[in-house]
């Protein structure tokens, strides 16, 4: 596991390719026009293969490295300013909302796990379709620095989505507010970025506004997953209604939404005890 973890971290930190190299198991990207069979499928290689073979629990546990993969990545990346800090969406909201259940997954796996689950869900969904449905390329996922529909870092959109989802039941308490403020200050976000996050805290949860942030199908799936993670289960009627409204605004088909839910449930089940 130590060797695999080192390889995964090197691939994640080595460039801007998102999940592409990770899901290909370290192989080079296929040349343009290559047949689909030459591309590793979700679960067949790299981190995908580890998850498919039961390695998720060990990976999330961090192999004795206190914070798991998310914490390791945070330490190795070093200080980042402004928009770069917004790219640490998983760590920020995972730490702040970790007590809600799903937030712990983002605290440990970060954006890499979020993108992986979305990519695997798309793969499972496509396998069930008879229409040759297209799946976003692996490199479209886990890209917190990519632009959202407003031209801002997508990592910031993930933070906004999670805060809005956590407020869907109207029970984001004062302590959680304070922790979000404190984390934003600690990460040295710009005034504009902090304003984006704090603005969500002060306005009613709006699934339509969150859905409009997505600039691609991959981002749509990741925003939905991040929102569901922030709720830690969608136990109340208001939370379920919010997720349904968000899925509708994102134009997720019922079948794709079911696969996203299934991937998240599987990840939660494999998460080691706290």
C-alpha positions in Angstrom: 0.0 0.0 0.0 2.9 2.4 0.8 4.2 2.0 -2.8 0.8 2.5 -4.3 0.1 5.5 -2.2 3.4 7.1 -3.2 2.7 6.5 -6.9 -0.8 7.9 -6.5 0.4 11.0 -4.8 3.1 11.6 -7.5 0.5 11.3 -10.2 -1.9 13.7 -8.4 0.8 16.2 -7.7 2.8 15.9 -10.9 0.6 17.9 -13.3 -2.8 19.2 -14.2 -4.2 16.0 -15.8 -6.9 15.4 -13.1 -7.9 11.8 -12.8 -6.6 10.8 -16.2 -3.2 9.3 -15.1 -4.7 8.0 -11.9 -7.4 6.0 -13.6 -5.0 4.8 -16.3 -2.7 3.3 -13.6 0.2 5.6 -14.6 0.0 4.8 -18.3 0.3 7.5 -20.9 -2.9 8.9 -22.3 -4.1 7.2 -25.5 -3.4 9.0 -28.7 -6.2 11.0 -30.4 -8.6 8.7 -32.2 -7.5 5.6 -30.3 -10.3 3.0 -29.9 -12.2 3.0 -26.6 -10.7 -0.4 -25.7 -7.3 1.3 -25.3 -8.5 3.5 -22.5 -8.6 2.1 -19.0 -12.1 1.9 -17.6 -13.2 3.0 -14.1 -12.0 0.3 -11.7 -9.5 -1.3 -14.1 -6.3 0.5 -13.2 -4.6 3.0 -11.0 -6.7 4.2 -8.1 -9.8 2.8 -9.9 -8.4 -0.6 -9.7 -7.5 -0.2 -6.1 -11.0 0.8 -5.3 -12.5 -2.0 -7.3 -10.3 -4.6 -5.5 -11.3 -3.5 -2.0 -8.5 -1.0 -1.3 -10.8 2.0 -0.6 -10.8 1.4 3.2 -7.0 1.2 3.4 -6.6 4.3 1.2 -9.0 6.4 3.1 -7.5 5.2 6.4 -4.2 6.7 5.3 -2.1 3.7 6.2 -1.3 5.2 9.6 -0.6 8.7 8.1 -3.0 10.7 10.3 -5.1 12.5 7.7 -5.1 10.0 4.9 -4.6 11.0 1.3 -6.3 14.3 1.6 -4.0 15.4 4.5 -0.9 14.2 2.7 -1.8 16.1 -0.5 -2.4 19.2 1.5 1.0 19.0 3.2 2.9 18.2 0.0 1.3 21.0 -2.0 2.5 23.6 0.4 1.2 27.1 0.8 -1.1 28.3 -2.0 -2.6 31.7 -2.2 -5.9 33.1 -3.5 -7.6 30.9 -6.1 -5.1 28.1 -5.3 -6.4 27.8 -1.8 -9.9 27.5 -3.2 -8.8 24.4 -4.9 -8.5 22.7 -1.5 -12.3 22.6 -1.3 -12.4 19.0 -0.1 -10.1 19.7 2.9 -11.9 22.9 3.9 -15.5 21.6 3.9 -14.5 18.1 4.9 -12.9 19.5 8.1 -15.7 22.0 8.8 -18.6 19.7 8.1 -16.9 16.3 8.8 -19.3 15.6 11.7 -22.2 15.4 9.3 -21.0 12.0 8.0 -20.2 12.5 4.3 -17.9 15.4 5.0 -15.3 13.0 6.4 -14.9 11.5 2.9 -13.8 14.8 1.4 -11.6 15.6 4.4 -9.6 12.4 3.6 -9.9 11.9 -0.1 -10.4 15.5 -1.3 -11.2 16.5 -4.8 -9.5 13.3 -6.1 -12.1 11.1 -4.5 -14.9 13.4 -5.6 -13.8 13.1 -9.2 -13.2 9.4 -9.0 -16.7 8.7 -7.7 -18.2 10.8 -10.4 -16.2 9.2 -13.1 -17.0 5.7 -11.9 -20.7 6.6 -11.8 -20.6 7.8 -15.4 -18.9 4.5 -16.4 -21.6 2.4 -14.7 -24.3 4.6 -16.2 -23.0 4.2 -19.7 -22.8 0.4 -19.3 -26.5 0.4 -18.7 -27.4 2.5 -21.7 -28.3 1.3 -25.2 -27.8 4.7 -26.9 -24.0 4.9 -26.8 -24.2 7.7 -24.2 -21.0 9.7 -24.0 -18.9 9.8 -20.8 -16.7 12.8 -20.0 -13.0 11.9 -20.3 -11.2 11.1 -17.1 -9.1 14.3 -17.4 -12.3 16.3 -17.0 -12.8 15.2 -13.4 -11.0 16.3 -10.2 -10.0 19.7 -11.7 -10.5 22.2 -8.9 -8.5 24.8 -10.7 -10.6 24.6 -13.9 -13.0 27.4 -14.6 -16.6 27.1 -13.6 -19.4 28.8 -15.6 -18.5 32.1 -14.1 -14.8 31.8 -15.0 -13.8 31.2 -11.3 -11.9 28.2 -9.9 -14.2 25.2 -9.7 -12.9 24.4 -6.3 -14.6 27.5 -5.0 -17.9 26.3 -6.6 -17.6 23.0 -4.7 -17.2 24.9 -1.5 -20.3 27.0 -2.3 -22.3 23.9 -3.2 -21.4 22.2 0.1 -22.2 25.2 2.2 -25.6 25.6 0.4 -26.4 21.9 0.9 -25.4 21.9 4.5 -27.9 24.8 5.0 -30.7 23.0 3.2 -32.2 21.7 6.4 -31.9 25.2 8.0 -29.7 23.7 10.8 -26.2 25.0 10.1 -25.5 26.1 13.6 -23.4 29.0 14.9 -20.4 26.7 15.7 -20.3 25.5 12.1 -20.6 29.1 10.9 -17.6 30.0 13.0 -15.6 27.1 11.8 -16.2 28.0 8.1 -15.1 31.6 8.8 -12.0 30.4 10.6 -11.0 27.9 7.9 -11.5 30.6 5.2 -9.2 32.9 7.1 -6.6 30.2 7.7 -6.5 29.4 4.0 -5.8 33.1 3.2 -8.6 33.3 0.6 -9.0 36.5 -1.2 -11.7 38.9 -0.1 -13.7 38.1 -3.3 -13.4 34.3 -2.6 -14.4 34.7 1.0 -17.3 36.9 -0.1 -18.5 34.1 -2.4 -18.5 31.6 0.5 -19.9 33.9 3.2 -22.6 35.0 0.8 -24.0 31.5 0.6 -24.1 31.4 4.4 -26.3 34.5 4.5 -28.8 33.5 1.7 -31.4 30.8 1.4 -30.1 27.6 -0.2 -30.7 27.9 -3.9 -30.2 24.7 -6.0 -30.7 26.6 -9.2 -27.9 29.0 -8.4 -25.6 26.2 -7.6 -26.5 24.2 -10.8 -25.6 27.3 -12.9 -22.0 27.1 -11.7 -21.3 23.9 -13.6 -19.5 24.4 -16.9 -19.4 20.7 -17.9 -21.1 17.4 -17.4 -18.2 16.3 -15.1 -18.7 19.4 -12.9 -22.4 18.7 -12.7 -21.8 15.3 -11.3 -19.2 16.6 -8.9 -21.4 19.4 -7.6 -24.2 16.9 -6.9 -21.8 14.5 -5.1 -20.3 17.3 -3.0 -23.7 18.5 -2.0 -24.9 15.0 -1.0 -21.6 14.5 1.0 -22.2 17.8 2.8 -25.6 16.6 4.0 -24.2 13.3 5.4 -27.2 11.3 4.4 -30.1 13.6 3.3 -32.2 12.4 6.3 -34.8 15.2 6.4 -37.5 16.0 3.9 -36.0 19.4 3.2 -32.6 17.9 2.4 -34.1 15.3 0.0 -36.2 18.0 -1.7 -33.0 20.1 -2.1 -31.1 17.3 -3.7 -33.9 16.4 -6.0 -34.2 20.1 -7.1 -30.4 20.2 -7.6 -30.4 17.0 -9.7 -33.2 18.5 -11.8 -31.5 21.8 -12.3 -28.3 20.0 -13.3 -30.3 17.9 -15.7 -29.0 14.6 -14.3 -31.1 11.7 -15.6 -32.6 9.5 -12.9 -30.3 6.6 -13.9 -27.2 8.7 -13.6 -28.3 10.2 -10.3 -28.9 6.6 -9.0 -25.3 5.7 -10.0 -23.9 8.8 -8.3 -25.8 7.9 -5.1 -24.6 4.3 -5.3 -21.0 5.3 -5.7 -21.3 7.6 -2.7 -23.0 4.9 -0.6 -20.2 2.4 -1.5 -17.5 4.9 -0.5 -19.2 5.6 2.8 -19.6 1.9 3.6 -15.9 1.3 2.9 -14.8 4.3 5.0 -13.0 3.0 8.1 -14.4 3.8 11.6 -13.4 7.1 13.0 
